[in-house]
Amino acid sequence: MKDLRRRVAYLQGLVAGLQLEDNKEGRVLKEIISLLEDITEAIHDLHEDYEELEEYLEDIDEDLYDLEREAYADDLEEEEDEGEEDEEGDYVEVECPQCHEIVCFDADVLDDEEVVEVTCPNCNAVVFVNEEDKGEPADREKGEQGDTEDI
């Protein structure tokens, strides 16, 4: 901004040094210099307004960030609490009777209406059947289950 003002002032000095007061060229140059002054002043005003708006926008952005943090803090805490609850009850651990490997499976298998056998991934021994009362042995090998699902 200062550079524009300095250059316009320099042009004013050059025109004044030419002493073109009353002729046509002198009037045209003076009007051009006057117009440049007005444009420079308008640009300066716009720049000041821009800086004000930029500062105002930064303040609003900070305030919005604070509001979001306050508003969503409760939601984030609830989601974290729900996540902890879900992680605790989602899986069932059973020890394989043959190789003693711990086998984990989804707790939803317990409520499944179909007969589901859970087999050990290490030795393929059946470690859990969700409906023992239907006569399903818990120690059958994989491939002998008939109409059951393996997990």
N, C-alpha and C positions, 0 to 999 in steps of 0.2 A: 504494500500500500504506500509506504513512504517513497518507494522508487517511482511509482506513477506520479505522485505529487511533485517530486523533485524534477522529473522530466518535463512535466507541464510548465513548471516555473522556469525551467531553462528555455523552453520554447517562447514563453512570454518575454523573457529577456532578449532573445534573438530578434523577435519581431519589434520590440521597442528600440533596439539598436539599429534597425533598418530605416527608421524614421519614414515609414510609409503611412503617414497620418491620413491624408485626404484622398488619395487615389483609390481606385477600385480594388487593386490587389491588396492594399493595406487593410481595407475594410473586410475583405474576405478572410485574410489571415487572422485578423482580430476575432472575427466570429468563430472561426475554426478553433482558435485557442480558447475562447469562452466556452464553446461546446465541450472541448476536452476537459476543461475545469469542472463543468457540470457533471460530465460522465464520471470523472475521477471521484467527485464528491458522492455521487450516487453509489458507486462501487464501494467506497469507504463505508457508507451507511449500511449497505447490504452486508458487508463483511462483519460489522459490529453486531447487526441483528443475527447473523449466522452464529457468531460466537455465543451470544446470549441463548439462542435456541439450543445449541449444542450442550451448553452447561445445564439448561433446564431439562433436556432429554436425559442427560446422565443422572440427574437427581431423581427423575421419575423412574428410570431403570433401576436405580438402587432401592427406591421405595418398593417397587414391584417385586424385586428379588426378596426383600425382607418379608413382604406379605405372602409370597409363595412359600417361603420357608416356614412361616408360621402356620399357614393354612394346610400345607401338606405334611407337616411334621407329625401330626396326629395320625394321618393316613399311613405314613411310612412306619410308624411305631406299630400300628395295628397289623400291617402286612408282615412285619418282622415277627410279631407274636403269632400270627396265624401260620407263618412258615415254620416256626419252631414246633407248633402243635402238630402240623401235618407231617413233619419229618419224624416225630417221635412215634406216631401211630400207624405209619404207612406200611411197615414191613414186619414180617414174623421171621424169627430165627429158629431153626431146628437143626439139631446135630444128627448127622448121618449115622445110622446104627452100624454100618460096615466100615467106613473109612474115617469116621469121626470128624469129617469136614463140616463146618458150619454152613448151612444152606439158608439163604434169605429169599423170601418170596412176598408178593403183595398181599396185604391183609384182606383185600377184597375177595380173595380165593375162599376165605372162610365162609362168606355169605353167598357164594356162587350156587345156583340151583342145580347145575350139572355136576356130575362126578368129575372131580379134577384131582389128578395125582401129581405131586411134586416130586421130581427125581433129582438125585444128586448129580451135579454136572461132572463130578470127579469119577464116580464108579457106576453111575446110572441106576443105583438102588433107589426104590421108592422110599421117600422119607416122610411123606404126608399125603393122606387122602382126605378130602373135605367131608366125605360122608361114609364114615366107618360103619354105621349101622346098616348099610345096604349089603353087607357081606363082602366088602372090598378089603382084601388083606393089605396091610401097610408095607409088606416086604416083597411085593411082586416085582419082577424085573421089567424094564421098559420093553414095550412091544407085546405084552400079554394082556393089556387092559381092555380090550373090546371097544366099547363106545365112550371111552374117557378121553380127556384132553391132557396132554403133557405140558408142563411149564418148565 
